[in-house]
Amino acid sequence: MKTITLVSGCYNEEDNLPDLVSRVFAAAAQFPQYAWEYIIVDNCSTDGSRALLRRMAAEDKRIKVIFNTRNFGYIRSPYYGILQARGDAVIYLASDLQDPPELITQFIPKWEEGFKVVAAIKNESEESALFFMARKAYYAVVASFSNVDLLKNFTGFGLYDQTVVEQMRKLDDPYPYFRGIIVELGYPIARVSFVQPRRKRGFSKSNFYSLYDVAMLGFTNHSKVPLRLATMFGFALSALSFLIGLIYLVLKLILWREFTIGLAPVVVGLFFLGSVQLLFIGILGEYIGAIHTHVTKRPLVVEQERINF
């Protein structure tokens, strides 16, 4: 009998966990030909999630729990959970119920058809329209800059064959951009569209910095375009500055008494060039930071305890 492993990260989701597990195994029950297990990686929750997970794991041995020593963030922790999965197929979904567990019933037939990757694409969302438009704009920009054809409106929710997970293990990436890795590996991808529901319980753990971190990770891991833009923009500004300087020189020679340069162009030019330099130094810093992260080779997470493994 083949095994399918479900994986979720968890941080302060005490109110969502019972409903999540119930809905997940209700969907799994429609495929009795497979053995099912559920790995939940707790990111050092501060509410009652840990105690609840212990009780649930004691009642159902299919639930396997990893407790982290601290909060390692929602980029590293779920990815680590996927790498621990040994099922023939691995399904990742968030624990906040914004990834509907019922979509599992659409993933399995696609996998049985031979697709190694089944990606859930959220073409619509019940969240704030402004926030959703900002997300779509980000995906569009990253996809246009990327060296590969990145999936738009893809958060990682989906099914991955064990052969895909094995390739991910070989990458040994300490700070992965999961959405890009899936495309980089090159396996055929089946797409399943869904409407993302609004979070009903709890609060989002994403803040401006974490969203910015993911955005920069997408740029630095899968595109050199920002660096090339900095070089080309530098050449263009140099040519423009030379041309403006030449025009000023000619006008000054022809209209010596009437033509005065003034301080305004000099001040504006200095501020403009200074801001451009800071922008591209920041871009360069992001790439250097990404290199530093890979060179230090810190572990994805550090475990405190495992249950039912």
Legacy VTK file of the C-alpha trace (Angstrom):
# vtk DataFile Version 3.0
C-alpha trace
ASCII
DATASET POLYDATA
POINTS 309 float
0.000 0.000 0.000
1.393 3.412 -0.962
1.611 6.135 1.667
0.668 9.793 1.351
2.201 12.211 3.841
0.508 15.491 4.694
2.646 18.340 6.056
1.728 21.598 7.801
3.630 24.218 9.715
2.019 25.531 12.884
2.435 28.629 15.034
-0.310 29.626 17.490
-3.103 27.841 15.605
-4.861 26.288 18.596
-8.297 27.355 17.328
-7.751 25.955 13.823
-6.019 22.630 14.520
-9.093 20.469 15.405
-11.005 21.615 12.318
-7.894 21.269 10.161
-7.177 17.668 11.171
-10.843 16.702 10.908
-11.201 18.086 7.385
-7.869 16.640 6.244
-8.707 13.091 7.295
-12.267 13.433 5.951
-10.738 14.134 2.529
-8.218 11.311 3.001
-11.026 8.848 3.796
-12.145 9.094 0.165
-8.933 7.291 -0.835
-8.824 4.128 1.341
-6.345 2.520 -1.065
-3.585 4.679 0.474
-2.077 4.820 3.947
-2.106 8.357 5.387
0.062 10.206 7.881
0.145 13.855 8.921
3.330 15.688 9.971
2.757 18.948 11.852
5.827 21.077 12.599
5.191 23.366 15.556
7.279 26.545 15.491
7.446 26.973 19.274
3.835 28.108 19.699
3.045 30.254 22.713
-0.669 29.410 22.963
-2.163 25.979 23.688
-1.135 24.457 20.348
1.602 22.273 21.817
-0.595 20.659 24.450
-3.345 20.149 21.881
-0.929 18.520 19.418
0.254 16.116 22.135
-3.322 15.051 22.840
-4.164 14.640 19.168
-0.997 12.602 18.525
-1.810 10.349 21.496
-5.320 9.706 20.126
-4.301 9.170 16.484
-0.912 7.637 15.633
-1.200 8.928 12.067
-0.440 12.392 13.456
3.306 12.945 13.771
4.533 16.089 15.511
7.873 17.913 15.446
8.438 20.571 18.104
11.073 23.180 17.219
13.328 24.792 19.817
12.245 28.267 18.646
10.264 29.997 15.917
12.299 29.452 12.745
9.792 31.264 10.522
7.297 30.131 7.934
9.901 29.836 5.155
12.196 27.287 6.796
9.901 25.287 9.077
7.326 23.972 6.535
10.122 23.215 4.055
11.880 21.187 6.744
8.659 19.283 7.388
8.400 18.379 3.695
11.965 17.051 3.734
11.061 14.746 6.660
8.133 13.235 4.749
8.723 9.700 3.432
5.392 9.047 1.747
5.139 8.200 -1.947
3.461 11.600 -2.299
3.693 14.628 -0.028
0.923 17.204 0.336
1.683 20.560 1.924
-1.054 22.858 3.226
-1.067 25.752 5.678
-2.620 25.229 9.106
-4.734 28.413 9.024
-7.385 26.762 6.782
-6.792 29.261 3.981
-5.559 26.246 1.996
-8.815 24.231 1.769
-8.138 20.589 2.726
-10.935 19.487 0.402
-8.656 20.190 -2.586
-6.732 17.050 -1.644
-9.429 15.107 -3.494
-8.417 16.925 -6.701
-4.664 16.470 -6.156
-4.685 12.670 -5.935
-6.238 11.969 -9.388
-3.692 14.304 -11.011
-0.873 12.438 -9.263
-2.350 9.094 -10.381
-2.298 10.426 -13.953
1.477 10.745 -13.664
2.079 14.359 -12.626
4.970 14.693 -10.171
3.772 18.121 -9.015
0.206 19.347 -8.493
0.087 23.063 -7.658
-2.915 24.864 -6.176
-3.264 28.278 -7.816
-5.320 30.918 -5.998
-6.764 32.949 -8.851
-9.276 34.547 -6.499
-9.280 35.389 -2.806
-11.749 36.501 -0.152
-9.055 38.566 1.568
-8.695 42.337 1.143
-8.952 43.238 -2.549
-6.087 45.722 -2.220
-3.835 43.155 -0.525
-4.680 40.504 -3.122
-3.918 42.920 -5.976
-0.565 43.733 -4.358
0.243 40.026 -4.160
-0.704 39.504 -7.814
1.463 42.455 -8.840
4.397 40.985 -6.905
4.008 37.569 -8.549
3.838 39.233 -11.971
7.004 41.294 -11.361
9.009 38.351 -9.984
7.862 36.115 -12.841
8.899 38.722 -15.428
12.377 39.039 -13.886
12.941 35.337 -13.213
15.189 33.023 -15.210
12.433 30.374 -15.098
8.677 30.526 -15.638
7.526 30.960 -12.035
3.990 30.012 -11.060
1.841 33.058 -10.405
-0.447 33.071 -7.336
1.178 29.893 -5.999
1.945 29.696 -2.269
3.316 26.148 -2.032
-0.038 24.458 -1.392
-0.004 21.285 -3.461
1.157 17.698 -3.938
4.747 16.589 -4.608
5.905 13.132 -5.597
8.656 11.631 -3.447
11.065 11.891 -6.397
10.610 15.684 -6.265
11.178 15.743 -2.495
14.340 13.667 -2.938
15.710 16.268 -5.361
14.893 18.974 -2.811
16.918 17.098 -0.180
19.943 17.106 -2.497
19.764 20.906 -2.842
20.614 21.388 0.848
19.285 24.956 0.734
19.391 26.670 4.180
16.885 29.385 3.218
14.773 28.119 0.308
12.378 29.950 -1.965
10.081 26.945 -2.253
7.868 28.330 -5.022
10.899 28.861 -7.234
12.568 25.532 -6.432
9.525 23.604 -7.643
9.752 25.275 -11.052
13.559 25.064 -11.203
13.418 21.263 -10.902
11.539 21.139 -14.198
8.911 18.456 -13.519
5.557 18.755 -15.351
3.078 20.630 -13.167
-0.676 20.116 -12.996
-2.576 23.217 -11.882
-5.683 23.232 -9.702
-7.428 26.596 -9.285
-9.189 27.576 -6.079
-10.664 30.561 -4.264
-8.694 31.312 -1.103
-11.081 31.728 1.848
-10.703 34.448 4.438
-9.023 33.468 7.711
-11.827 32.779 10.209
-9.846 32.213 13.419
-6.613 33.612 14.752
-4.363 36.207 13.215
-1.951 36.143 10.299
1.682 35.721 11.350
2.910 37.675 8.334
4.108 41.219 8.841
5.699 43.744 6.511
9.222 42.475 7.145
8.381 38.797 6.559
6.549 39.639 3.322
9.470 41.802 2.198
11.841 38.949 3.055
9.936 36.540 0.817
9.793 39.125 -1.963
13.559 39.687 -1.924
14.142 35.939 -1.707
12.214 35.516 -4.941
14.349 38.119 -6.701
17.784 37.066 -5.439
17.269 33.292 -5.824
15.907 33.273 -9.346
17.031 36.384 -11.185
20.130 38.439 -11.960
18.030 41.083 -13.699
18.205 43.655 -10.834
22.008 43.522 -10.937
22.028 43.891 -14.723
19.566 46.775 -14.450
21.912 48.530 -12.042
24.765 48.232 -14.537
22.680 49.383 -17.504
21.137 52.227 -15.509
24.620 53.350 -14.490
25.737 53.443 -18.122
22.584 55.330 -19.134
23.014 57.930 -16.370
26.680 58.394 -17.265
25.771 59.028 -20.903
22.948 61.390 -19.905
25.201 63.317 -17.500
27.871 63.691 -20.183
25.295 64.913 -22.697
23.796 67.458 -20.264
27.276 68.658 -19.336
28.174 69.102 -22.989
24.968 71.070 -23.674
25.648 73.347 -20.688
29.214 73.933 -21.895
28.091 74.865 -25.419
25.358 77.175 -24.124
27.785 78.831 -21.733
30.351 79.413 -24.502
27.742 80.848 -26.880
25.771 82.876 -24.318
28.500 83.722 -21.816
26.809 86.676 -20.133
23.150 85.730 -20.519
23.333 82.019 -19.536
23.708 81.155 -15.830
23.720 77.582 -14.550
22.337 78.199 -11.049
22.387 75.855 -8.061
19.028 74.128 -8.607
20.207 71.644 -11.303
23.296 70.795 -9.244
21.302 70.130 -6.035
18.607 68.095 -7.821
21.244 66.110 -9.686
23.169 65.308 -6.504
20.068 64.124 -4.645
18.933 62.048 -7.644
22.300 60.358 -8.127
22.621 59.756 -4.370
19.222 58.059 -4.182
19.999 55.877 -7.211
23.296 54.821 -5.649
21.583 53.899 -2.367
18.931 51.904 -4.251
21.447 49.790 -6.107
23.715 49.393 -3.097
20.651 47.976 -1.353
20.032 45.551 -4.232
23.675 44.487 -4.121
23.343 44.032 -0.358
20.391 41.677 -0.826
22.473 39.433 -3.082
25.413 39.528 -0.672
23.032 38.656 2.180
21.712 35.674 0.201
25.292 34.481 -0.397
26.083 34.893 3.312
23.046 32.813 4.268
24.151 29.956 2.000
27.794 30.116 3.078
27.050 29.960 6.825
25.083 26.702 6.301
22.944 27.024 9.399
20.347 24.246 9.882
16.827 24.803 8.584
15.438 24.188 12.082
16.569 22.626 15.351
14.201 20.027 16.769
13.300 19.784 20.413
11.124 16.681 20.267
9.393 14.261 17.902
6.179 12.358 18.513
4.949 9.189 16.682
7.945 8.931 14.349
LINES 1 310
309 0 1 2 3 4 5 6 7 8 9 10 11 12 13 14 15 16 17 18 19 20 21 22 23 24 25 26 27 28 29 30 31 32 33 34 35 36 37 38 39 40 41 42 43 44 45 46 47 48 49 50 51 52 53 54 55 56 57 58 59 60 61 62 63 64 65 66 67 68 69 70 71 72 73 74 75 76 77 78 79 80 81 82 83 84 85 86 87 88 89 90 91 92 93 94 95 96 97 98 99 100 101 102 103 104 105 106 107 108 109 110 111 112 113 114 115 116 117 118 119 120 121 122 123 124 125 126 127 128 129 130 131 132 133 134 135 136 137 138 139 140 141 142 143 144 145 146 147 148 149 150 151 152 153 154 155 156 157 158 159 160 161 162 163 164 165 166 167 168 169 170 171 172 173 174 175 176 177 178 179 180 181 182 183 184 185 186 187 188 189 190 191 192 193 194 195 196 197 198 199 200 201 202 203 204 205 206 207 208 209 210 211 212 213 214 215 216 217 218 219 220 221 222 223 224 225 226 227 228 229 230 231 232 233 234 235 236 237 238 239 240 241 242 243 244 245 246 247 248 249 250 251 252 253 254 255 256 257 258 259 260 261 262 263 264 265 266 267 268 269 270 271 272 273 274 275 276 277 278 279 280 281 282 283 284 285 286 287 288 289 290 291 292 293 294 295 296 297 298 299 300 301 302 303 304 305 306 307 308
